[in-house]
C-alpha cells in the first residue's frame, strides 16, 4: 500500500464520539465525568471546537484510550509538552487500573530517588534494574498464554559487586562446590582471576572453602590450581571447625553479599547485598576471625602447597604426574589436620 492509500487519521471529534458510544456514555454523562459542559462535548464532536491539552488528558482517562495530539495547537501548554504522550498513556493506565498506576509510580519514584543517591550505591541500583528487566520479560509474554521463566541466578549480580574491587576480595563458600561450578561458576571464577592478575590497582584475594571431605574439591581442583598460580590465597576448612560460617563476598570493605543456601538442593536461594558500613564491618570481622583460626589450625593452605616442591616445579596441572601429586598433597595435609584436631 502506498502512502496515498493509507486511510486518513480519524478526526479527534469523530474518535471521541466513537469511544463515547462504545463506552456507553451520553454526551451529558461524559461531560460530567471530565468536568465540562455538554455543549462543549457536542462542539468537540462536530469539529467546531478543539479540546485543550488538559481536557484531552481527562478525556483519555475517562475513555481509556490515548487521544492524539492536535498538531496545530500552538498554545504554550501543548508546544512545550514533549512528554504529552507519556501523560496520555499514564492517564489511560490510571483509567484502566488505578492500583497498577500507583504501583508503577511508586517504582518509578524509587528508581529516581536511587539515581540521586550515594555513587557507592550504583551497583545496588544496577542489580535492582536488572531484576526489573527480568520481570518485564515475563510480563510481555502473558498475553500469549505461555511464558518462559528463566532461573534467576544472581551470579551476574554478584559480579556487579565484584567488579568494583580495587583493593581486596574476601570470600567464604560454605555450600557444596557444585553450587559454584558449571558455566555460571566459571564466569565468577574467571572474574576473580582477572582481578587477581591485574597489575594496577592490585587486588588481594582470599577464598575460604568449608568442606566435609577433601574429595569434594576434585571436580574443582583445576580452579584451585589456577588460583594458586595467580597468587590467590585459598584455604580448605573442615565444616566441623567452622559450623557457624556463612557464605559471603566482601569487596574493598565497601560491599558485602551474603548468600542463603538450600543445602539439600545444593543451590543458593537468596542473596543480601549491602553497602551499609556496619554490615560490611561485621562481615569483615567474621571472615578475619575464621581465617586466622583456620590458618592456625587444621586448614589446608592450597597456595602454600603449590608454592613448594614438588608442585612448584609444575606450571600446569596436566603436566606429567602433577595432578596426582596435587591430590596427594591435599589429602596428606587434610588428614594431618584431622590428627591435629584430635590432639
Helices and strands as residue ranges (DSSP letters): G 3-5, H 12-23, H 27-34, H 38-46, H 53-63, H 76-79, H 84-96, H 98-115, G 119-121, H 122-139, G 142-144, H 155-162, E 168-173, G 177-180, H 182-197, E 204-211, G 214-220, H 221-229, E 233-238, G 239-241, E 248-251, E 255-262, E 267-274, H 277-296, E 300-301, H 302-307, G 311-313, H 322-342
